[in-house]
Amino acid sequence: MPVKVNIPSPFQRLTANNHQVKVEAANILDMLDNLEKEFPGFKSRICDAKGRLHKFINIYINAEDIRFLHKEETALKDGDEVLIIPAMAGG
């Protein structure tokens, strides 16, 4: 089941400058693994060594924050739109 993944500007260089890609995935973990297969180095930019999302990365499925669903194990279905949003800091 393909899902649309919106890639934030800081990570677009990893996806050949694509702002949106489609991947097959049953859940968020599967999506991250498939993004890594297609775009080597992508997963290491948003996940720690154990494969869990860095605290500064937020993911939304159809505008719902996965932190309030089932986190990385949140299921995906055909046509879902996924937003990956890195937290910004500054002063």
N, CA, C and O atoms as a MOPAC input file, in Angstrom:
PM7 MOZYME 1SCF
protein

 N      0.82800 1    -1.17100 1     0.00000 1
 C      0.00000 1     0.00000 1     0.00000 1
 C      0.87800 1     1.24100 1     0.00000 1
 O      1.59300 1     1.48000 1     0.97300 1
 N      0.84500 1     2.03400 1    -1.05600 1
 C      1.69000 1     3.22300 1    -1.09900 1
 C      1.13600 1     4.36200 1    -0.25300 1
 O     -0.06800 1     4.61400 1    -0.21600 1
 N      2.05000 1     5.03500 1     0.41800 1
 C      1.71500 1     6.24500 1     1.17400 1
 C      2.58100 1     7.37500 1     0.63500 1
 O      3.67400 1     7.14000 1     0.12200 1
 N      2.08700 1     8.59600 1     0.75500 1
 C      2.84100 1     9.78000 1     0.35100 1
 C      3.58800 1    10.29500 1     1.57000 1
 O      2.99900 1    10.49300 1     2.63300 1
 N      4.87600 1    10.50800 1     1.41100 1
 C      5.69400 1    11.01500 1     2.50500 1
 C      6.23300 1    12.38200 1     2.10400 1
 O      6.97600 1    12.50200 1     1.12900 1
 N      5.86000 1    13.40500 1     2.85400 1
 C      6.35700 1    14.75200 1     2.61300 1
 C      7.69400 1    14.91400 1     3.31500 1
 O      7.80700 1    14.72300 1     4.52500 1
 N      8.70000 1    15.26900 1     2.53800 1
 C     10.06800 1    15.36100 1     3.02500 1
 C     10.39300 1    16.81900 1     3.33800 1
 O     10.25300 1    17.67600 1     2.46500 1
 N     10.82500 1    17.11900 1     4.56400 1
 C     11.16900 1    18.50400 1     4.90000 1
 C     12.44100 1    18.94900 1     4.17100 1
 O     13.29100 1    18.12900 1     3.82400 1
 N     12.55200 1    20.22500 1     3.95000 1
 C     13.68800 1    20.79800 1     3.21200 1
 C     15.05200 1    20.30100 1     3.68300 1
 O     15.89300 1    19.97800 1     2.84400 1
 N     15.30800 1    20.22600 1     5.00400 1
 C     16.65000 1    19.79200 1     5.43400 1
 C     17.01600 1    18.36300 1     4.99900 1
 O     18.19400 1    18.01000 1     4.98500 1
 N     16.01700 1    17.54200 1     4.64400 1
 C     16.29000 1    16.15400 1     4.27900 1
 C     16.09400 1    15.87400 1     2.79000 1
 O     16.28900 1    14.74400 1     2.34400 1
 N     15.71200 1    16.88400 1     2.02400 1
 C     15.44800 1    16.65900 1     0.60400 1
 C     16.69600 1    16.28200 1    -0.18400 1
 O     16.59300 1    15.62400 1    -1.21900 1
 N     17.85800 1    16.68100 1     0.28200 1
 C     19.07800 1    16.27800 1    -0.43500 1
 C     19.26300 1    14.76700 1    -0.38800 1
 O     19.93000 1    14.19600 1    -1.25100 1
 N     18.67600 1    14.11700 1     0.61200 1
 C     18.75600 1    12.65700 1     0.72900 1
 C     17.79000 1    11.94200 1    -0.20900 1
 O     17.94300 1    10.75000 1    -0.47600 1
 N     16.79200 1    12.67600 1    -0.70900 1
 C     15.77400 1    12.08400 1    -1.59200 1
 C     15.85400 1    12.67300 1    -2.99300 1
 O     14.83100 1    12.84400 1    -3.65700 1
 N     17.06100 1    12.98200 1    -3.44400 1
 C     17.28400 1    13.56000 1    -4.77800 1
 C     16.46900 1    14.84000 1    -4.96700 1
 O     15.94500 1    15.10400 1    -6.04900 1
 N     16.37300 1    15.62300 1    -3.90300 1
 C     15.65900 1    16.90500 1    -3.89500 1
 C     14.14700 1    16.78600 1    -4.11100 1
 O     13.49700 1    17.75200 1    -4.51100 1
 N     13.59900 1    15.61800 1    -3.85000 1
 C     12.14600 1    15.44100 1    -3.92800 1
 C     11.50800 1    15.91100 1    -2.63100 1
 O     11.98000 1    15.57000 1    -1.54700 1
 N     10.44400 1    16.68700 1    -2.73400 1
 C      9.74000 1    17.13900 1    -1.53200 1
 C      8.66000 1    16.14900 1    -1.10800 1
 O      8.13200 1    16.23300 1     0.00100 1
 N      8.33600 1    15.21000 1    -1.99500 1
 C      7.37300 1    14.16100 1    -1.65500 1
 C      7.77800 1    12.88200 1    -2.37800 1
 O      8.14300 1    12.90600 1    -3.55300 1
 N      7.70700 1    11.76100 1    -1.65300 1
 C      7.99700 1    10.45500 1    -2.25000 1
 C      6.87900 1     9.49700 1    -1.86300 1
 O      6.17100 1     9.71800 1    -0.88100 1
 N      6.72900 1     8.44000 1    -2.63600 1
 C      5.76100 1     7.39600 1    -2.31700 1
 C      6.51700 1     6.13700 1    -1.94300 1
 O      7.47600 1     5.75400 1    -2.61200 1
 N      6.08000 1     5.49700 1    -0.87300 1
 C      6.68000 1     4.23600 1    -0.44900 1
 C      5.57700 1     3.27000 1    -0.02500 1
 O      4.49100 1     3.68000 1     0.38400 1
 N      5.87800 1     2.00600 1    -0.13100 1
 C      4.99100 1     0.95900 1     0.36100 1
 C      5.29800 1     0.77000 1     1.83400 1
 O      6.46400 1     0.65000 1     2.21200 1
 N      4.26900 1     0.74100 1     2.67100 1
 C      4.51400 1     0.56900 1     4.10100 1
 C      3.23700 1     0.18900 1     4.83100 1
 O      2.15900 1     0.70300 1     4.53100 1
 N      3.37000 1    -0.71500 1     5.79100 1
 C      2.24000 1    -1.13100 1     6.61800 1
 C      2.14100 1    -0.29400 1     7.89000 1
 O      1.05800 1    -0.13700 1     8.45500 1
 N      3.28900 1     0.24700 1     8.34100 1
 C      3.31500 1     1.10300 1     9.53200 1
 C      4.51100 1     2.04600 1     9.43300 1
 O      5.26500 1     1.99700 1     8.46200 1
 N      4.68200 1     2.89100 1    10.42100 1
 C      5.75100 1     3.88900 1    10.38600 1
 C      7.13800 1     3.23500 1    10.36200 1
 O      8.01000 1     3.68000 1     9.61500 1
 N      7.35200 1     2.19900 1    11.15700 1
 C      8.65100 1     1.51200 1    11.14600 1
 C      8.95900 1     0.96200 1     9.75900 1
 O     10.08000 1     1.08800 1     9.26700 1
 N      7.96400 1     0.35700 1     9.13800 1
 C      8.10000 1    -0.18100 1     7.78800 1
 C      8.41300 1     0.94900 1     6.80400 1
 O      9.25900 1     0.79100 1     5.92400 1
 N      7.74300 1     2.06800 1     6.95200 1
 C      7.98200 1     3.23000 1     6.08800 1
 C      9.42800 1     3.70500 1     6.20900 1
 O     10.08300 1     3.98300 1     5.20500 1
 N      9.92000 1     3.79500 1     7.44700 1
 C     11.30200 1     4.23900 1     7.66600 1
 C     12.29900 1     3.27200 1     7.04500 1
 O     13.28500 1     3.69400 1     6.44100 1
 N     12.04700 1     1.97700 1     7.19300 1
 C     12.93200 1     0.97500 1     6.59800 1
 C     12.92400 1     1.07300 1     5.07800 1
 O     13.97500 1     0.97800 1     4.44400 1
 N     11.75000 1     1.26100 1     4.49400 1
 C     11.65000 1     1.35000 1     3.03600 1
 C     12.24500 1     2.64500 1     2.50500 1
 O     12.82400 1     2.65900 1     1.41900 1
 N     12.11200 1     3.72800 1     3.25300 1
 C     12.78200 1     4.96600 1     2.86300 1
 C     14.29100 1     4.77400 1     2.87500 1
 O     14.99200 1     5.27300 1     1.99500 1
 N     14.78500 1     4.05900 1     3.86300 1
 C     16.22600 1     3.79800 1     3.95100 1
 C     16.70100 1     2.95900 1     2.76900 1
 O     17.77700 1     3.20800 1     2.22400 1
 N     15.90200 1     1.96100 1     2.36600 1
 C     16.28300 1     1.12700 1     1.21200 1
 C     16.36300 1     1.95600 1    -0.06700 1
 O     17.27300 1     1.78100 1    -0.87600 1
 N     15.40500 1     2.85200 1    -0.23600 1
 C     15.35700 1     3.67000 1    -1.44500 1
 C     16.32800 1     4.84400 1    -1.39700 1
 O     16.88000 1     5.24900 1    -2.41900 1
 N     16.52700 1     5.38300 1    -0.20200 1
 C     17.38200 1     6.56100 1    -0.02800 1
 C     18.35600 1     6.30900 1     1.12500 1
 O     18.12300 1     6.77700 1     2.24000 1
 N     19.43800 1     5.57900 1     0.87200 1
 C     20.38900 1     5.24100 1     1.93300 1
 C     20.85000 1     6.47300 1     2.71600 1
 O     21.20200 1     7.50500 1     2.14500 1
 N     20.83400 1     6.32700 1     4.03700 1
 C     21.23900 1     7.39700 1     4.93400 1
 C     20.06900 1     8.18700 1     5.49900 1
 O     20.24100 1     8.96200 1     6.44000 1
 N     18.88200 1     7.99900 1     4.93400 1
 C     17.71500 1     8.75700 1     5.38300 1
 C     17.35200 1     8.41300 1     6.82400 1
 O     17.16300 1     9.30600 1     7.65100 1
 N     17.25700 1     7.13400 1     7.12000 1
 C     16.79800 1     6.70700 1     8.44700 1
 C     17.74800 1     7.17000 1     9.55300 1
 O     17.30300 1     7.55000 1    10.63600 1
 N     19.03500 1     7.14000 1     9.28300 1
 C     19.99400 1     7.54100 1    10.32300 1
 C     19.89000 1     9.02400 1    10.66400 1
 O     20.35700 1     9.44500 1    11.72200 1
 N     19.28800 1     9.82100 1     9.78600 1
 C     19.10700 1    11.25000 1    10.05800 1
 C     17.93300 1    11.52300 1    10.98700 1
 O     17.88900 1    12.56100 1    11.64800 1
 N     16.96400 1    10.57900 1    11.04200 1
 C     15.79000 1    10.83400 1    11.86900 1
 C     15.59800 1     9.82400 1    12.99600 1
 O     14.71200 1     9.98300 1    13.83700 1
 N     16.42900 1     8.78800 1    13.00800 1
 C     16.30900 1     7.75100 1    14.04400 1
 C     17.62600 1     7.56600 1    14.79300 1
 O     18.70100 1     7.87600 1    14.28100 1
 N     17.51400 1     7.05400 1    16.02200 1
 C     18.71100 1     6.74200 1    16.80200 1
 C     19.24200 1     5.36600 1    16.39600 1
 O     18.71600 1     4.74100 1    15.47500 1
 N     20.27200 1     4.90500 1    17.07600 1
 C     20.90200 1     3.62600 1    16.74100 1
 C     19.96500 1     2.43200 1    16.92800 1
 O     20.17700 1     1.37900 1    16.32700 1
 N     18.93100 1     2.59100 1    17.75700 1
 C     17.96600 1     1.51300 1    17.98000 1
 C     16.80000 1     1.57000 1    16.99500 1
 O     15.89200 1     0.74100 1    17.05700 1
 N     16.82400 1     2.54500 1    16.08900 1
 C     15.77400 1     2.65600 1    15.08900 1
 C     14.54700 1     3.42500 1    15.53700 1
 O     13.53400 1     3.43500 1    14.83800 1
 N     14.62200 1     4.06600 1    16.68700 1
 C     13.50600 1     4.87600 1    17.19400 1
 C     13.71400 1     6.32900 1    16.79200 1
 O     14.84900 1     6.79000 1    16.67300 1
 N     12.63100 1     7.03700 1    16.58700 1
 C     12.70900 1     8.43500 1    16.16900 1
 C     13.46400 1     9.28600 1    17.18200 1
 O     13.31000 1     9.13100 1    18.39400 1
 N     14.28600 1    10.19100 1    16.65200 1
 C     14.91400 1    11.17800 1    17.52300 1
 C     13.81300 1    12.02700 1    18.14700 1
 O     12.74200 1    12.19100 1    17.56400 1
 N     14.07600 1    12.55900 1    19.32000 1
 C     13.08200 1    13.37200 1    20.02700 1
 C     12.71300 1    14.63500 1    19.25800 1
 O     11.62700 1    15.18100 1    19.45300 1
 N     13.59400 1    15.10000 1    18.39400 1
 C     13.33300 1    16.33800 1    17.66200 1
 C     12.60500 1    16.11500 1    16.33200 1
 O     12.43100 1    17.05500 1    15.55700 1
 N     12.18400 1    14.88300 1    16.06900 1
 C     11.44500 1    14.57100 1    14.84000 1
 C      9.98700 1    14.27900 1    15.19300 1
 O      9.70200 1    13.45900 1    16.06600 1
 N      9.08400 1    14.94900 1    14.51600 1
 C      7.64600 1    14.70600 1    14.69000 1
 C      7.09600 1    14.15200 1    13.38600 1
 O      7.45600 1    14.60700 1    12.30100 1
 N      6.22000 1    13.16600 1    13.50800 1
 C      5.59000 1    12.58000 1    12.32500 1
 C      4.08700 1    12.65000 1    12.49000 1
 O      3.53800 1    12.33400 1    13.54600 1
 N      3.43900 1    13.07000 1    11.42400 1
 C      1.98300 1    13.17700 1    11.38500 1
 C      1.44900 1    12.33200 1    10.24300 1
 O      2.02900 1    12.29400 1     9.15800 1
 N      0.34200 1    11.65600 1    10.49700 1
 C     -0.36400 1    10.90600 1     9.46400 1
 C     -1.70900 1    11.59000 1     9.28600 1
 O     -2.51800 1    11.64700 1    10.21300 1
 N     -1.93800 1    12.10500 1     8.09200 1
 C     -3.19400 1    12.81100 1     7.81300 1
 C     -3.49400 1    13.82800 1     8.92200 1
 O     -4.62100 1    13.91200 1     9.41100 1
 N     -2.47800 1    14.59100 1     9.30500 1
 C     -2.56100 1    15.66000 1    10.30400 1
 C     -2.69700 1    15.17600 1    11.74300 1
 O     -2.95800 1    15.99100 1    12.62800 1
 N     -2.53200 1    13.88400 1    12.01100 1
 C     -2.57500 1    13.37000 1    13.38300 1
 C     -1.17700 1    12.99100 1    13.83800 1
 O     -0.46500 1    12.26000 1    13.14900 1
 N     -0.79400 1    13.48900 1    14.98900 1
 C      0.52300 1    13.24000 1    15.56600 1
 C      0.61700 1    11.77800 1    16.01300 1
 O     -0.22000 1    11.31100 1    16.78600 1
 N      1.63200 1    11.05600 1    15.53000 1
 C      1.75000 1     9.63700 1    15.89000 1
 C      2.06300 1     9.43000 1    17.36600 1
 O      1.88400 1     8.32700 1    17.88300 1
 N      2.53000 1    10.47400 1    18.05700 1
 C      2.79100 1    10.34600 1    19.49600 1
 C      1.50300 1    10.06800 1    20.26800 1
 O      1.53800 1     9.51000 1    21.36400 1
 N      0.36500 1    10.46000 1    19.68600 1
 C     -0.93000 1    10.24500 1    20.33400 1
 C     -1.66900 1     9.06000 1    19.73200 1
 O     -2.82300 1     8.79800 1    20.07000 1
 N     -0.99200 1     8.34300 1    18.83500 1
 C     -1.56200 1     7.12600 1    18.24600 1
 C     -0.75200 1     5.95200 1    18.80200 1
 O     -0.77500 1     5.69400 1    20.00500 1
 N     -0.04200 1     5.24600 1    17.92900 1
 C      0.77200 1     4.10500 1    18.37000 1
 C      2.25100 1     4.31100 1    18.06000 1
 O      2.99500 1     3.35400 1    17.84400 1
 N      2.66200 1     5.58000 1    18.04100 1
 C      4.04900 1     5.97700 1    17.77800 1
 C      4.56300 1     5.31900 1    16.49600 1
 O      3.86500 1     5.34100 1    15.48100 1
 N      5.75700 1     4.73900 1    16.51600 1
 C      6.34300 1     4.16600 1    15.30600 1
 C      5.59000 1     2.93900 1    14.79300 1
 O      5.78600 1     2.52500 1    13.65100 1
 N      4.74500 1     2.36700 1    15.61600 1
 C      3.98900 1     1.18600 1    15.20300 1
 C      2.61000 1     1.54700 1    14.64400 1
 O      1.79900 1     0.66300 1    14.36700 1
 N      2.34700 1     2.84500 1    14.47900 1
 C      1.08000 1     3.30100 1    13.92300 1
 C      0.90300 1     2.74000 1    12.52000 1
 O      1.78900 1     2.86600 1    11.67400 1
 N     -0.24400 1     2.12200 1    12.28100 1
 C     -0.54000 1     1.52100 1    10.97800 1
 C     -0.77600 1     2.58000 1     9.91200 1
 O     -1.27900 1     3.66900 1    10.18900 1
 N     -0.40200 1     2.23500 1     8.69300 1
 C     -0.64300 1     3.09600 1     7.53300 1
 C     -1.56500 1     2.37100 1     6.57000 1
 O     -1.58500 1     1.14200 1     6.51000 1
 N     -2.32900 1     3.15500 1     5.81800 1
 C     -3.18000 1     2.54900 1     4.79800 1
 C     -2.97100 1     3.26800 1     3.47400 1
 O     -2.44100 1     4.37800 1     3.43500 1
 N     -3.37900 1     2.64600 1     2.42600 1
 C     -3.22000 1     3.16400 1     1.07800 1
 C     -3.70000 1     4.60900 1     0.99000 1
 O     -4.82400 1     4.92400 1     1.38000 1
 N     -2.84300 1     5.47900 1     0.47600 1
 C     -3.21000 1     6.87100 1     0.28700 1
 C     -2.95500 1     7.79100 1     1.45700 1
 O     -3.16900 1     8.99700 1     1.33600 1
 N     -2.50400 1     7.26800 1     2.59200 1
 C     -2.19700 1     8.13700 1     3.72900 1
 C     -1.11600 1     9.14300 1     3.33700 1
 O     -0.25300 1     8.86100 1     2.50600 1
 N     -1.18500 1    10.32000 1     3.95500 1
 C     -0.16100 1    11.33300 1     3.74800 1
 C      0.60100 1    11.51800 1     5.04900 1
 O      0.02500 1    11.81900 1     6.09500 1
 N      1.90300 1    11.33200 1     4.95800 1
 C      2.77700 1    11.39100 1     6.13000 1
 C      3.62800 1    12.65300 1     6.05900 1
 O      4.24100 1    12.94600 1     5.03200 1
 N      3.65700 1    13.38700 1     7.15300 1
 C      4.50200 1    14.56700 1     7.25900 1
 C      5.62200 1    14.27900 1     8.25100 1
 O      5.36500 1    13.83500 1     9.37000 1
 N      6.84700 1    14.52700 1     7.85000 1
 C      7.99500 1    14.41400 1     8.74600 1
 C      8.43400 1    15.83200 1     9.04000 1
 O      8.79100 1    16.57900 1     8.12800 1
 N      8.41000 1    16.21000 1    10.31400 1
 C      8.71500 1    17.58900 1    10.68300 1
 C      9.81100 1    17.60700 1    11.75300 1
 O      9.59600 1    17.15700 1    12.87900 1
 N     10.99400 1    18.13300 1    11.39000 1
 C     12.03500 1    18.28300 1    12.40200 1
 C     11.75000 1    19.52900 1    13.23500 1
 O     11.32200 1    20.55200 1    12.70200 1
 N     11.98700 1    19.44000 1    14.52900 1
 C     11.81500 1    20.59500 1    15.40300 1
 C     12.91000 1    21.61000 1    15.07600 1
 O     14.04600 1    21.24500 1    14.77200 1
 N     12.55100 1    22.86000 1    15.14400 1
 C     13.50300 1    23.91900 1    14.88300 1
 C     13.82200 1    24.62300 1    16.19600 1
 O     12.94500 1    24.81500 1    17.03900 1
 N     15.05500 1    24.99600 1    16.35800 1
 C     15.46700 1    25.71000 1    17.56200 1
 C     16.18400 1    26.98300 1    17.15200 1
 O     16.72600 1    27.08800 1    16.05100 1
 N     16.17500 1    27.88900 1    18.00900 1
 C     16.86600 1    29.13900 1    17.70500 1
 C     16.69500 1    30.12300 1    18.83800 1
 O     16.02500 1    29.84300 1    19.83200 1
 N     17.27000 1    31.20800 1    18.68500 1
 C     17.16400 1    32.17400 1    19.75800 1
 C     17.30300 1    33.57100 1    19.27600 1
 O     17.23500 1    34.50800 1    20.07100 1

